[in-house]
């Protein structure tokens, strides 16, 4: 596990995600951070996913894999997306705000690997690109589902809208990344 951010910085990003989600759902202005509120680690160029769960069940998850802007901005964009833009779910309702548990997953840079054999599902997140399609799984997916490498890659293909064994094609491009997680208690 990487430690780009301190627990304080991670906690502040969780609070920012919650404030952003609440403002988005009730259609009020988004939180504005002043320089004193942006901690040193928040300025790092890291990707971010914001995951919403209700009673342990997924309720939304969107990522921002933009390493050209600071992580706190990626958290804001991912928080909005997870609340209202995840195509698998209806937009989050105001009545659900007190029931959601928020997780932020901070992503290091993508590293292309020569084959899926280099991918360790318990340590790495993975991105598959093939034929103009792309899908990503965080390391938590393998941890939570118990899927091994092959099962995870098959489900990654399905998520990308590809056939189950498309990952075996030589044109498949795999990129891995490491993460740091922060979870609301």
N, C-alpha and C positions, 0 to 999 in steps of 0.2 A: 504494500500500500504506500502511495506517495503522500508526502506532507508538504504541499505547497503553501497551504494556509494554516494559520493557527486555529485552535478551537474558537477563540474570540472572533476571528475573521469569518469562519464558517458559520457560527451562530448568527452573526450580523447578516450574512447572505440569506440564511433561512428566514430571518425577520423581514428582510427586504422582499423575498419571494412571497411571504404571507401578505405583507402590506400591498404588494402589487396585485396579487390575486383578489384580495378583498376589494380594492379600488376598481379593478376590472369588472368584477361581478356586479357590484352595485353602481357601476358607471359613474364613479367619482374620479377626480384628478389623480393621476399616478403619483406616487411619492417622488419628491425631488430631493436628491442628495446634495448637500453642500460639501465643500472640500473637507471639512473637519469630520464628516461622517464617512468618508471614503478612506478605509484603512489601507495600509501599504499593500497587502496581498490582493486587495480588490482591483488593483491596477494591472495585475499580471494578465498577459494574453493567454487565457485558458478557456476551453469550451465548457459548457454547462448543460446539464439536463435537470429539469424539475419534474419530479414524480409526485402524483397525488394518489393517496390511498384512503379508502374508507373501510374500517374494520379489516384491514389487511388485503382488501381487494383493490386492484388497479382502478383508478378513476380518471387518470389522465397522465400522459408523459410525453413531453416534447423537449427536444434538445436544440441547442444553438452551438454549432461547431464552427464558430467564426473566431479564428485566432488573431484577427487583426483589430479586435476591440477588447477592452478590459473585461475580465470575468464578471464584474458586477452588472455590466450592460447585457451580457449574455444571459445572466440569471433573470433579469427583468423581462427580456424577450421570451425566454423559455417559460417563465411563470405565466405570462399572458397566454401563450400557446397551450400550455397544459390545462388551463382553466376553460378556454373557449374555442380552441382550434384543433384539438385532437380529433381526427375524423372518426375514431372508434366510439366516441361518446358524445352525448348531448352536452352543450355548454353547462358548466357548473352553475348551480342555482344558489341563491342567497341562503336558503335553508341548509345547504350542505357545508357552509363555511366553517361552522363549529365542529363538524364531524371529520373534516379532512386532516390527514397527517401528511406533512410535506417532507420530501427528501430532496436534497440537492446533491448532484453528482458532478464533481469537477473533473474535467478531462485534460490530460496532457496531450501533446501533439500526436498526430497520426504518424505511424511508421509503417511503410509498406513492407510486406513480407513476401518471400518468393513462393510460399505454398501454405496451405492451411495446416500443414504439419507443424509449423512454427507457432501456432496459436494454442495458448493454454487457457481454456475456458474459465478456469477458476482465478486466473490472474489478470487476464486481458479483456477489454471490450474489443469488439470487432466490427469492421465495416466491410461489406461486400459490394463491389461494383461490377455490373455485367450488363452489356447491351443497353446502356442508358438508364438502367435501374440501379437503385442503391438502397441498402437497409443497414441498420445498426442495431446491435445488442450491447447493452452494458454488461459488465462482469456479473452483476446481480442476477441476470437472467439464468445463467448456469447454476448459480448458488441456490436460487429459489426453486428452480424446476428440477434440479438433479440431472439435467441433460448432460451427456458427454459431448465430446467434440462433434461427432458426426450428426447426432440428433439436433444439436444446436445449429449447425450449418444448414441442415435440411429446413429447419424452421426459419432461419434467416432468409433462405431462398424464397420460401412461401411469403414471408413478410414483404419481400421485394417484388412480389408478383411473378416469380419465376417458378419453374418446375422444381420439385423437391431436390433433385440431384444436380441442379445447375452448377453448384459450387465445384463440381469435379471438372468442369470445362477448363481447358487451358487458358482461355481468355479472362477468366475470373481474376479480379484484382482484390486482394485482401490487405486491409490496413488494421493494425492493432493499436491500442492505446491503454494507458493505465489511468486509474481514477483515485479520487479521494471523496468520501461520502460524508454528508452531514444529515442527520435525521432529527426531526422534532421529537421531543419526548412526550 
